[in-house]
């Protein structure tokens, strides 16, 4: 084990400074009371404990993210992905999609990609959390008290990302209004994050509203929402919907605005088809096909190292996959947030019938690594995964999630989002 592994399995220190977290969350008057709200309604959102990461692992994740973005930008890749995608994904307006989320398990052989998400939640919350941890003892001071590079300016980087999305489609036209959109946004588990996003936009002089996608209006060739003051149309939508192709009739107004190019929508159906569709994991493992598309050996070697073998579930291979199920993880093609995902050794015959009916992939099981935490005085091992928030192939922020159970959740005592501490490189 490296030093990071040893600390994750041996150090139970609680590093979260509640006062500092409150200051980070409530930096604007409109966010007053947010920390107490989260403590009451989301008791397992934030872990009290940081996760340690080896610098070589950080570098491997950064290389993997850059490689994935580069490969998925190839014309041949895009033609293949769009061919099987809904028609709406054929629209290419320029934006790349904000807050791409690359989720990894940390194996003894290095990070392994579990999935890619287009509307990865938690970036604003994790930015605040990362600034709120502190050294638990004097001996840890040198490891933990040095701020992560770029962390103080992360809000500015997030805002620059949204403006880059705007310019990619609108050029030098002025950006005036931004909507943070989901269904029943105040009822969503990560609704507090929507408030943080709105506060960031407002701090830049923009009109910002958190809106229910079902209350959007399409008329006169523009997108409107009654909560936007001054008779202004909606310029940009920060899209948190899990209706990835905007096919729900309740989202007709947003769909029409997107197809017409009347509003800048990010993330959007095209980037979901190009990157987050689980069938892309199958293509990433097809070394011969990638070579034929011109992917060089360095990038192919990176993909071989980080992408677990993945295959489509079909009636033809169902018996073989059932026999191997204990070494597999089954995921729906358009799934998100571990919904309807099954670890093979937990799957029942009833569920299996649904899996082989279509729309699932089988991924080689990569066991998550673990973090030792203190739960009410009891040393407890929790599973952990690593999320890289990225834009255009560059990692902006690393965060971890710790949990117990089959899949990630925010119901585990001692678990939740954890700040990632990248240890300094030590001399040999």
C-alpha positions in Angstrom: 0.0 0.0 0.0 1.1 3.6 -0.6 0.8 6.3 2.1 -2.6 7.4 0.9 -4.0 3.8 1.3 -2.4 3.5 4.7 -4.0 6.7 5.9 -7.4 5.9 4.5 -7.4 2.6 6.4 -5.7 3.8 9.5 -6.6 7.4 10.2 -10.1 8.1 11.7 -9.5 11.7 12.3 -12.5 14.1 11.8 -11.2 17.0 9.7 -14.4 18.9 8.9 -14.6 22.4 10.5 -18.3 23.1 10.8 -17.8 26.8 11.3 -15.6 27.1 8.2 -18.1 25.0 6.2 -20.9 27.4 7.2 -18.8 30.4 6.1 -18.2 28.7 2.7 -21.8 27.8 2.2 -23.3 31.1 3.4 -21.1 33.6 1.6 -24.1 35.5 0.3 -27.0 36.9 2.4 -29.4 34.9 0.2 -27.7 31.7 1.4 -28.2 32.5 5.1 -29.2 29.4 7.1 -28.1 26.9 4.4 -25.6 25.1 6.7 -28.2 24.5 9.4 -30.7 23.4 6.8 -28.3 20.8 5.4 -27.4 19.6 8.9 -31.1 19.0 9.6 -32.4 17.7 6.3 -29.2 16.1 4.9 -27.4 14.5 7.9 -25.3 12.2 5.7 -24.5 14.5 2.9 -21.0 15.5 4.2 -18.6 13.1 5.8 -16.6 14.4 8.7 -13.5 12.7 7.3 -11.2 13.5 4.3 -10.1 10.9 1.8 -6.4 10.8 1.0 -5.1 10.4 -2.6 -1.7 9.5 -3.9 -0.3 12.0 -6.4 0.3 9.3 -9.0 -3.4 8.4 -8.8 -4.4 12.0 -9.2 -2.2 12.2 -12.3 -3.6 9.0 -13.7 -7.1 10.3 -13.3 -6.2 13.6 -15.0 -4.6 11.7 -17.9 -7.6 9.4 -18.2 -10.1 12.3 -18.3 -8.0 14.1 -21.0 -7.7 10.9 -23.0 -11.5 10.2 -22.8 -12.3 13.7 -23.9 -9.8 13.6 -26.8 -11.1 10.2 -28.1 -14.7 11.2 -27.8 -14.1 14.3 -29.9 -12.9 12.2 -32.9 -15.3 12.4 -35.9 -15.4 8.6 -36.1 -16.4 8.3 -32.4 -19.1 11.0 -32.8 -20.5 9.4 -35.9 -20.7 6.0 -34.2 -22.3 7.4 -31.0 -24.8 9.7 -32.8 -25.9 6.9 -35.1 -27.5 5.0 -32.2 -28.7 8.2 -30.3 -32.0 10.0 -30.5 -32.5 12.5 -33.3 -32.2 15.4 -30.9 -28.5 14.5 -30.3 -27.6 15.5 -33.9 -27.8 19.2 -33.0 -24.3 20.6 -32.5 -24.5 24.1 -31.3 -21.0 24.4 -29.8 -21.2 24.0 -26.0 -19.3 21.0 -24.5 -21.4 20.5 -21.4 -20.6 21.8 -17.9 -19.7 19.6 -15.0 -18.8 16.4 -16.7 -18.4 13.8 -14.0 -16.0 10.9 -14.3 -16.4 8.3 -11.5 -13.6 6.0 -10.6 -12.9 3.1 -8.2 -9.4 2.9 -6.9 -8.0 -0.6 -7.5 -4.6 -1.9 -6.6 -3.7 -1.4 -10.2 -4.8 2.2 -10.4 -8.0 4.1 -11.0 -10.7 2.3 -13.0 -13.5 4.2 -14.7 -17.0 3.2 -13.5 -19.1 5.6 -15.5 -19.4 9.1 -17.0 -22.2 11.5 -16.1 -23.2 14.7 -17.9 -25.0 16.4 -15.1 -22.8 15.3 -12.2 -24.2 16.8 -9.1 -22.3 18.1 -6.1 -19.6 20.4 -7.6 -20.7 23.5 -5.7 -21.1 21.6 -2.5 -17.8 19.9 -2.8 -16.0 23.1 -3.5 -17.3 24.5 -0.2 -16.5 21.3 1.6 -12.9 21.2 0.3 -12.3 24.6 1.8 -13.7 23.6 5.1 -11.4 20.8 6.3 -8.4 21.2 8.6 -5.5 19.3 10.0 -6.7 17.0 12.7 -3.3 17.1 14.6 0.0 18.7 14.4 1.7 15.8 12.6 -0.9 16.1 9.8 -0.5 19.8 9.4 2.1 19.6 6.5 -0.2 17.1 4.7 -3.5 18.9 5.0 -3.0 22.6 5.5 -1.6 23.5 2.1 -4.5 24.6 -0.1 -5.2 22.5 -3.2 -4.0 24.3 -6.3 -6.8 26.4 -7.8 -9.2 25.8 -4.9 -9.5 29.5 -3.9 -10.4 30.5 -7.4 -12.7 27.6 -8.2 -15.9 29.7 -8.2 -14.3 32.0 -10.8 -13.4 28.9 -12.8 -16.9 27.6 -12.7 -18.3 30.9 -13.9 -15.7 31.1 -16.7 -16.9 27.6 -17.8 -20.5 28.8 -18.1 -19.4 31.9 -20.0 -17.3 29.7 -22.3 -20.4 27.6 -23.0 -22.3 30.8 -23.8 -19.6 32.1 -26.2 -19.4 28.8 -28.0 -23.0 29.3 -29.2 -23.6 33.0 -28.9 -20.2 34.6 -29.5 -20.0 38.1 -28.0 -23.7 38.6 -27.4 -24.4 39.7 -23.8 -25.5 37.0 -21.3 -28.3 38.3 -19.1 -30.4 35.5 -17.7 -29.6 32.0 -16.4 -32.1 29.4 -15.2 -31.1 26.4 -13.1 -33.6 23.8 -14.2 -34.9 20.5 -12.9 -38.3 18.9 -12.2 -39.7 20.1 -8.8 -36.2 21.6 -8.0 -37.0 22.3 -4.4 -37.8 18.7 -3.8 -34.6 17.4 -5.3 -32.0 16.0 -2.8 -29.3 18.4 -4.1 -31.7 21.4 -4.2 -29.3 23.3 -1.8 -26.7 23.2 -4.6 -29.1 24.9 -7.0 -29.2 27.8 -4.5 -25.4 28.0 -4.6 -25.4 28.0 -8.4 -28.0 30.8 -8.4 -25.9 32.8 -5.9 -22.8 32.5 -8.1 -24.7 33.7 -11.2 -26.3 36.6 -9.3 -22.8 37.6 -7.9 -21.8 38.2 -11.6 -24.7 40.6 -12.2 -26.9 38.0 -14.0 -30.6 37.5 -13.5 -30.6 34.0 -12.0 -33.7 31.8 -11.2 -34.1 28.2 -10.0 -37.0 26.9 -12.1 -39.2 23.9 -12.6 -38.7 22.6 -16.1 -42.4 22.0 -16.4 -43.2 25.7 -16.0 -41.0 26.9 -18.9 -42.8 28.5 -21.8 -42.0 28.5 -25.5 -43.4 31.4 -27.6 -42.4 33.9 -30.2 -39.2 31.9 -30.9 -37.9 32.3 -27.3 -37.8 30.5 -24.0 -39.6 32.2 -21.1 -40.3 31.7 -17.4 -42.6 33.8 -15.3 -40.1 34.2 -12.5 -37.6 36.0 -14.7 -38.3 39.7 -14.1 -38.3 42.6 -16.5 -39.9 40.8 -19.5 -36.5 39.1 -20.3 -36.3 35.8 -22.2 -34.2 32.9 -20.9 -30.7 33.1 -22.3 -29.0 30.0 -20.7 -30.3 26.9 -19.0 -28.1 25.0 -16.5 -29.8 21.7 -17.1 -30.1 19.3 -14.2 -32.8 17.1 -15.7 -32.3 13.4 -16.0 -34.6 13.4 -19.1 -31.4 13.3 -21.1 -33.0 13.5 -24.6 -35.8 15.9 -23.5 -38.4 13.4 -24.7 -40.8 13.9 -21.7 -43.8 15.9 -23.0 -43.6 18.0 -19.8 -40.3 19.3 -21.1 -41.6 20.3 -24.6 -40.8 24.0 -24.1 -37.2 23.3 -23.2 -36.9 20.8 -26.1 -38.3 23.3 -28.6 -35.9 26.0 -27.4 -33.0 23.7 -27.5 -33.7 22.4 -31.0 -34.2 25.9 -32.3 -31.0 27.1 -30.7 -33.0 29.8 -29.0 -31.4 29.1 -25.6 -28.0 27.8 -24.6 -28.6 24.5 -22.8 -25.8 22.9 -20.9 -25.4 20.0 -20.4 -27.4 18.9 -23.4 -28.6 15.8 -25.3 -25.7 15.6 -27.6 -23.0 15.4 -24.9 -25.0 12.8 -23.1 -25.0 10.6 -26.3 -21.3 11.2 -26.9 -20.1 10.5 -23.5 -22.6 9.3 -20.9 -24.5 6.6 -22.7 -23.2 3.4 -21.1 -22.8 1.7 -24.5 -19.8 4.0 -25.0 -18.0 1.9 -22.4 -18.2 -1.0 -24.8 -16.6 1.1 -27.6 -13.9 2.3 -25.2 -12.8 -1.3 -24.8 -12.6 -2.1 -28.5 -8.9 -1.5 -29.0 -8.9 -2.6 -32.7 -11.8 -0.2 -33.6 -10.1 2.7 -31.8 -6.8 2.0 -33.6 -8.7 2.0 -36.9 -10.2 5.4 -36.0 -6.7 6.8 -35.5 -6.4 6.7 -31.7 -2.6 6.4 -31.0 -1.0 3.7 -28.8 -0.5 6.0 -25.8 -4.2 6.9 -25.6 -5.2 3.3 -26.2 -2.9 2.1 -23.5 -4.5 4.6 -21.1 -8.0 3.3 -22.0 -6.9 -0.3 -21.6 -5.6 0.5 -18.1 -8.7 2.4 -16.8 -11.8 1.1 -18.6 -13.1 -2.2 -17.2 -14.4 -4.7 -19.9 -18.0 -3.9 -20.7 -20.5 -5.7 -23.0 -24.1 -5.4 -24.0 -26.6 -7.7 -22.3 -28.5 -9.7 -25.0 -30.5 -12.8 -25.1 -27.6 -14.5 -26.9 -25.1 -14.0 -24.0 -27.6 -14.0 -21.1 -26.7 -17.6 -19.9 -23.0 -16.9 -20.0 -23.4 -13.6 -18.2 -25.7 -15.2 -15.5 -23.0 -17.8 -14.9 -20.4 -15.0 -14.5 -22.7 -12.6 -12.7 -20.6 -12.5 -9.4 -17.8 -10.9 -11.4 -20.1 -8.3 -13.1 -22.0 -5.2 -12.5 -25.2 -4.5 -14.5 -26.2 -1.0 -15.5 -29.0 0.5 -17.7 -27.8 2.2 -20.8 -29.2 5.6 -19.9 -29.0 5.1 -16.1 -27.7 7.6 -13.6 -27.1 7.8 -9.9 -26.9 4.0 -9.5 -30.6 3.7 -10.3 -31.6 0.3 -11.5 -27.9 -0.8 -11.3 -27.2 -4.2 -9.8 -24.1 -5.9 -8.5 -24.2 -9.4 -10.0 -23.9 -11.3 -6.7 -27.0 -9.5 -5.4 -29.2 -9.9 -8.5 -32.4 -12.1 -8.3 -34.0 -14.1 -11.1 -36.9 -11.6 -11.2 -34.5 -8.7 -11.7 -32.5 -10.7 -14.2 -35.6 -11.1 -16.4 -35.7 -7.3 -16.6 -32.0 -7.0 -17.3 -32.0 -9.4 -20.3 -35.2 -7.8 -21.7 -32.8 -5.1 -23.0 -31.1 -1.8 -22.4 -28.4 -3.0 -20.0 -24.6 -3.4 -20.1 -22.5 -5.8 -18.1 -19.3 -4.3 -16.7 -16.4 -6.2 -15.1 -16.8 -5.7 -11.3 -14.1 -3.4 -9.8 -14.4 -3.5 -6.0 -14.3 0.0 -4.4 -11.5 0.8 -2.0 -12.3 1.6 1.6 -12.1 4.4 4.1 -12.0 3.8 7.9 -14.3 6.3 9.7 -15.4 6.8 13.2 -19.2 6.2 13.5 -20.4 6.9 17.1 -17.1 5.7 18.5 -17.0 2.6 16.4 -14.3 2.1 13.7 -16.2 1.4 10.5 -14.9 0.6 7.0 -16.9 2.4 4.3 -16.6 2.0 0.5 -15.3 5.0 -1.4 -15.2 6.2 -5.0 -13.6 9.2 -6.6 -15.4 11.7 -8.8 -13.5 14.1 -11.1 -15.5 17.1 -12.2 -14.1 18.3 -15.5 -14.6 20.6 -18.4 -13.3 20.0 -21.9 -11.0 17.3 -20.6 -9.5 19.2 -17.7 -10.1 18.2 -14.1 -11.4 21.1 -12.1 -12.1 19.4 -8.8 -11.8 16.0 -7.2 -14.3 14.7 -4.6 -14.9 11.4 -2.9 -18.1 9.6 -1.8 -18.1 7.1 1.1 -21.0 4.7 1.7 -22.1 1.3 2.8 -24.3 -0.9 0.7 -24.5 -2.0 -2.9 -24.3 1.4 -4.5 -23.4 4.9 -3.6 -25.9 6.7 -1.4 -26.3 9.5 1.1 -27.9 7.4 3.8 -24.8 6.0 5.5 -23.8 7.2 9.0 -20.3 8.6 8.7 -20.5 8.7 4.9 -21.3 11.2 2.2 -19.2 13.6 0.2 -15.6 13.8 1.4 -12.9 16.3 0.5 -9.9 14.8 -1.3 -6.4 15.5 0.1 -3.7 14.8 -2.5 -0.6 14.0 -0.5 2.7 15.7 -1.5 5.1 13.7 -3.5 7.7 12.2 -1.3 11.4 11.8 -2.2 12.5 8.2 -3.0 
